[in-house]
Amino acid sequence: MVPFIRRFALLLALLAPASLHAEQQDIAAAARGVVRVALVATNGSDAYFVGHGSGIVVAPDKILTNAHVVELAREEKNLVIGVIPSEGRKTYGGRIIAFSPGNDLALIQLEEGSMPVSTFYAGSVADGQHVTAIGYPGTVDRAQGLSLKQLVEPLATVKTSGNISAGRSGQSFDTLLHTAPLAAGNSGGPLIDDCGRVLGVNSFGSVSDGNDAEFGFAVSWREVASFLRQAGVSSLHTVVPCRSMADADSAEAAITQREAQASDQKSRASDAARGEALARARDTAERDVISARENAMAGAAVLLALAVLGLGAGGLFYSQGREKHATWFLGGGGVLLFGALGLFFFKPSFSSIDERIAVAQDQGVVGNGAFAWAGDNICKIDLNRSRLTVSQPHDVAFKWAEGGCVNGDTQYVASGTTWQRTHVPTEGNYVSDSSFDPATGLLRVQRWLPDGDTMDKLRALIADKPLPACGGGADALARIAALRSDVTALVPAQPNERIIYHCQKGRLAPVDPAP
């Protein structure tokens, strides 16, 4: 009776949903990188299911699993390896290309096809940290009465949760001890954190007599990294600690409030400085205009006096019959008179004061707060405001051209005070939405990691008429804007990642090749 109760309790634990501590979108995204690794015996036209384990996609065409899961396939030539993803309609054949029984790891090469790649967490794992085990426990398969045909078809994974118990490791290789329930079939599957990053590869569990708690052991990242490096596989991994979106939202709100206060103070100081500069510019313009008016009137008076003398002398010469001299003096007096009238009527008006201030603003004497983004910019990541799960915390180049063309290949569209662009890649299981605010230099990128069916729907939005890299006229801009609303309708309100960058003028330094 006790063994039955123990098995029933284990089955309930395996069927129970993962703890609400985890971000369920991240757990679901991580599960798409987990496969069933099945061993099938062939005898002519007949096939027999021998056993199975789980596996982790570490490259589009490579699967990491436990050595003991595929060990029989090395010894029995009539055994074939089947790799069955958690979604889709296809299954794949595979062959062993690396085998390390010393730390219970093996690498399988797919014969064809590709799958979403898992990301490992390469940082330290904390004692008591919440974790989730993902895989294909055989107890669940048997409880559901799955047939051989169903076992080799794409099927959703099973998730269980527990905690890390630090300080105890395996005797022969480095492991993580945890309390997430495991069963036969979980071997080779991942142990992940609440952000969906792989912490280790589940290998074996403790044996219980029915009265003791059971524990699981997962091969650590340290062992996995060494194994993959020797196998020539470059894995995806990150050292950014896991944080919930709620934590990121709280940090964002606090930082935004502080920045708003600082911006308000800076704005008041800027307004005061601009007011002082404007007052100085107006004072200077008024003095210049008044001086110019006085000089013009003084000049007009001098010219008028000379004109009167010239005209008088011309009249005198004319009365004396000296017509030639009269002509010269009368003509000169007339020119001087017109000059005096010109100086008087065309002297600077007081309205020119505002025109001079406008010129000073255009020349930067009085600042207007504008910032020219055209050209090369560096956008530096702000980890305090960001939530990263699988992306790398790298700064990015942001070359802005007039009209919203970024880096020469991505067209943004204006939306209010910001510029936005939604990106649906032709390959890869993600979709992103970027928003750039020229007033603050803030670049905000949100990323979703949808399931395969959703990705097919997203790609269908642009399949008939791909969007241009840059330009394309009003029609292209309208389709880019429409794509954003169409994508929003297909993805959850909360993204998997939110990455905040602060942009500034400059160019990214070239990256030296690895030694």
Helices and strands as residue ranges (DSSP letters): H 2-15, H 24-31, E 34-43, E 46-59, E 62-65, H 67-75, E 79-85, E 92-100, E 105-110, E 119-121, E 130-135, H 138-144, H 148-151, E 158-163, E 175-178, E 190-192, E 198-205, E 216-220, H 221-230, E 236-238, H 245-319, H 323-345, H 352-362, E 377-381, E 396-397, E 400-401, E 405-406, E 410-411, E 413-415, E 418-423, E 431-437, E 442-448, H 452-463, H 473-488, E 497-505
